Amino acid sequence: MGQTLGLRTGSMMFHLAGSGKDRIELRGTIMATTQVGRSEHAVSREEKLISFNDAMDKLSREERFRATVYAMNTLLVQKGIYSPEEFEFQFRQFAQKNLS
């Protein structure tokens, strides 16, 4: 069974789906973007960052899904698409709906 995550920001809706074939799709509204530099908090300057292909090979399916959600959320906050507080509110609202 696949995992699905829907993420709505303003008038944009992103749909992230992981299928049983370890495939991840990202569908959403195309938008103009701005370049976001490497986060200074990610790793120290002396530490080399793992390559994307190595990460895909070494992470489990669940870890790849979680890394994708983390990366999307981080970029959306850094680009000012939404604030951490708006994300938290949406997260809490989703949890309340699903736990009721």
C-alpha positions in Angstrom: 0.0 0.0 0.0 1.4 3.4 -0.9 1.7 6.5 1.2 0.2 9.8 0.2 0.7 13.3 1.5 -1.3 16.3 0.3 0.1 19.8 1.0 -1.9 22.9 0.3 -0.3 26.3 0.5 -2.5 29.2 -0.5 -3.8 28.4 -3.9 -1.3 25.7 -4.6 -1.8 22.0 -3.9 1.1 19.5 -3.9 0.5 15.8 -3.9 3.3 13.5 -2.9 2.6 9.8 -3.4 4.8 6.8 -2.8 3.8 3.6 -4.5 4.7 0.0 -3.8 7.3 0.3 -6.5 9.3 2.8 -4.5 8.3 5.6 -6.8 7.6 9.1 -5.6 5.6 11.5 -7.6 5.2 15.2 -7.0 2.4 16.9 -8.7 1.5 20.5 -8.2 1.1 24.0 -9.7 4.1 25.2 -11.5 5.3 28.5 -10.0 8.2 30.9 -10.3 10.8 30.1 -7.7 13.8 31.8 -6.2 17.1 30.2 -5.5 17.6 28.9 -2.0 21.1 28.5 -0.8 22.4 25.6 1.3 21.2 25.8 4.9 24.0 26.8 7.3 22.4 24.6 9.9 22.3 21.4 7.8 25.9 20.1 8.2 29.2 21.7 9.2 31.4 23.1 6.4 34.0 20.4 7.1 31.5 17.6 6.7 30.8 16.4 3.1 27.1 16.0 2.2 26.0 12.6 0.9 25.2 12.5 -2.8 21.6 12.3 -3.9 22.1 8.9 -5.5 23.9 7.5 -2.4 21.0 8.8 -0.2 18.4 7.1 -2.5 20.4 3.9 -2.4 21.0 3.8 1.3 17.7 5.1 2.8 14.7 2.8 3.3 11.5 3.6 1.4 10.0 5.2 4.5 13.2 7.3 5.1 13.1 8.5 1.4 9.5 9.5 1.8 10.3 11.4 5.1 13.4 13.0 3.5 11.2 14.2 0.6 8.6 15.7 2.9 11.3 17.3 5.0 13.0 18.8 1.9 9.8 20.2 0.5 8.7 21.7 3.8 12.1 23.3 4.4 12.2 24.8 0.9 8.6 26.1 1.2 9.4 27.8 4.5 12.8 29.2 3.3 11.1 30.6 0.2 8.5 32.3 2.3 5.6 30.3 0.8 4.4 29.7 4.3 5.6 30.3 7.8 6.5 27.5 10.4 3.4 28.7 12.3 1.1 28.2 9.3 2.6 24.7 8.8 2.1 23.8 12.4 -1.6 25.0 12.3 -2.2 22.9 9.2 -0.5 19.9 10.7 -2.6 20.1 13.9 -5.8 20.6 11.9 -4.9 17.4 9.8 -4.2 15.5 13.0 -7.4 16.5 14.7 -9.5 15.5 11.6 -7.8 12.1 11.4 -7.8 11.3 15.1 -11.5 12.2 15.5 
